[in-house]
Amino acid sequence: MSRPVLRTSLCDMLGIEYPIVLAGMGPVAGGISGPVATAPLVAAVSNAGGLGVLGGAGFSPERLREEINHVRSMTDRPFGVDLLLPSNFMGGAASGEMPRDPRELIPAATRAGVRKMAEDLGVEWHELPPPKEAPVPRRAGGGMSDDQMEVVIEEKIAVFASGLGNPAPWVARLKANGTKILSLVGNVKNARRVADAGADIVVAQGTEAGGHTGRIATLALVPQVIDAVYPTPVIAAGGIADGRGVAAALALGAIGVWCGTAFLVSDEANQPETQKQRVLAAGDEDTKITKLYSGKTMRNINNPLIEAWEASGLQPMPMGLQGILIQDLVYSLRKAGREDLLMNAAGQASGLLTKTRPAAEILHDMVAGAAEILGRKLPQTVTAVPES
Ligand SMILES: Cc1cc2nc3c(=O)[nH]c(=O)nc-3n(C[C@H](O)[C@H](O)[C@H](O)COP(=O)(O)O)c2cc1C
């Protein structure tokens, strides 16, 4: 059978066959197994004709470099690296001297509230021993991914994607390498900000999306972002998991799609099998947005711990500090075998997914479905009325 044709200007910009990009998904499940989008998934998507993007969040600079080399050993095609560049990382604490035990940065009442939440759910409380040495202080004003960004620049990666925040401080050095910059946003204000900073492509991500997400739905957001940042091109994200979603995104004027949830249940996704099964079991109403796991709004498969956190009235900490706040909670959950309460980021499109299968098959079904819809004549239920 011949391969369907689905080409947009994104294919020419990035040197790929199909305008389908794998979201650079970071770690789930309390970081047990590292990022979801590691070399096998990235290479599978690139080899299938899309653009694989490595989830760099959660990797040390050394591990990131190794993983980049691993991708290069599995494909000759272009691929990208995604990192999170949140503003207000650690509430600024990372720029100064850190206490030996970073838990001292968290108000005692908030820590006690988290412990009570666990105990109310029948989870026995355990605390990690304090670290032997204080964490190495970061540079003044240091961000979450400063050292990993140096690796992206040194390795001359074809595509860089910023999952959170503004890539402005890095734009000149990335562009000097010929790296194309994608920047994820959830509203028009941030879309203008990253386009003005020099992003080559804005990824407009609707609230349907799994992982960190905003408040505006994809159908409303994408055309508003397109209008706001023209002539910068836009990729659509959030809720796109089959050919119908791809066709809809292209009809809105996007030049491609950025998909996470659809590939979460691929064979190559680096995610515990129990978590893939929960995504498969989820219906349209089974995800919820919470700040529990990172301090920023994140869509997850819902669970009783998320419900308890939302009902508790506890104030989330800035990104970085929230991870420190819940580190003993995650440790206790693991010890208790309650992996069902760990972070299981996934989008509203979970309800569309029915089985695990190879990433290439997921991608090719999306392409074939979209090509079929876009090539269709008007369905008989639609009547075109000519102007009189
Ligand atoms: C498990 C998971 C982890 C994610 N981690 C990241 C990440 O580290 N960086 C990032 O830019 N986006 C991350 N995202 C969001 C995706 O980039 C993407 O915007 C989203 O998955 C698109 O919507 P969809 O899930 O409906 O396809 C993650 C999403 C999921 C489901």
The ligand as an SDF file (V2000), in Angstrom:
LIG
                    3D

 31 33  0  0  0  0  0  0  0  0999 V2000
    3.0030   12.3490   31.0180 C   0  0  0  0  0  0  0  0  0  0  0  0
    3.2060   13.7080   30.4390 C   0  0  0  0  0  0  0  0  0  0  0  0
    4.3940   14.3890   30.7020 C   0  0  0  0  0  0  0  0  0  0  0  0
    4.6040   15.6490   30.1390 C   0  0  0  0  0  0  0  0  0  0  0  0
    5.8040   16.2660   30.3730 N   0  0  0  0  0  0  0  0  0  0  0  0
    6.0960   17.4010   29.6950 C   0  0  0  0  0  0  0  0  0  0  0  0
    7.3950   17.9840   29.7770 C   0  0  0  0  0  0  0  0  0  0  0  0
    8.2780   17.5190   30.4890 O   0  0  0  0  0  0  0  0  0  0  0  0
    7.6410   19.0860   29.0260 N   0  0  0  0  0  0  0  0  0  0  0  0
    6.6790   19.6230   28.2170 C   0  0  0  0  0  0  0  0  0  0  0  0
    6.9510   20.5650   27.5020 O   0  0  0  0  0  0  0  0  0  0  0  0
    5.4410   19.1300   28.1770 N   0  0  0  0  0  0  0  0  0  0  0  0
    5.1370   18.0160   28.8730 C   0  0  0  0  0  0  0  0  0  0  0  0
    3.8770   17.4870   28.7780 N   0  0  0  0  0  0  0  0  0  0  0  0
    2.8420   18.1920   28.0030 C   0  0  0  0  0  0  0  0  0  0  0  0
    3.0090   17.8740   26.5480 C   0  0  0  0  0  0  0  0  0  0  0  0
    4.1390   18.5730   26.0790 O   0  0  0  0  0  0  0  0  0  0  0  0
    1.8520   18.2610   25.6260 C   0  0  0  0  0  0  0  0  0  0  0  0
    1.6860   19.6350   25.5750 O   0  0  0  0  0  0  0  0  0  0  0  0
    0.5390   17.5950   25.8970 C   0  0  0  0  0  0  0  0  0  0  0  0
    0.7180   16.2370   26.1780 O   0  0  0  0  0  0  0  0  0  0  0  0
   -0.3760   17.7870   24.6880 C   0  0  0  0  0  0  0  0  0  0  0  0
   -1.6850   17.4110   24.9390 O   0  0  0  0  0  0  0  0  0  0  0  0
   -2.2100   15.8900   24.8570 P   0  0  0  0  0  0  0  0  0  0  0  0
   -1.6790   15.2440   26.0920 O   0  0  0  0  0  0  0  0  0  0  0  0
   -3.6790   16.0290   24.8680 O   0  0  0  0  0  0  0  0  0  0  0  0
   -1.6570   15.2930   23.6130 O   0  0  0  0  0  0  0  0  0  0  0  0
    3.6190   16.2450   29.3300 C   0  0  0  0  0  0  0  0  0  0  0  0
    2.4210   15.5550   29.0890 C   0  0  0  0  0  0  0  0  0  0  0  0
    2.2100   14.2960   29.6200 C   0  0  0  0  0  0  0  0  0  0  0  0
    0.9280   13.5830   29.3040 C   0  0  0  0  0  0  0  0  0  0  0  0
  1  2  1  0
  2  3  1  0
  2 30  2  0
  3  4  2  0
  4  5  1  0
  4 28  1  0
  5  6  2  0
  6  7  1  0
  6 13  1  0
  7  8  2  0
  7  9  1  0
  9 10  1  0
 10 11  2  0
 10 12  1  0
 12 13  2  0
 13 14  1  0
 14 15  1  0
 14 28  1  0
 15 16  1  0
 16 17  1  0
 16 18  1  0
 18 19  1  0
 18 20  1  0
 20 21  1  0
 20 22  1  0
 22 23  1  0
 23 24  1  0
 24 25  2  0
 24 26  1  0
 24 27  1  0
 28 29  2  0
 29 30  1  0
 30 31  1  0
M  END
$$$$
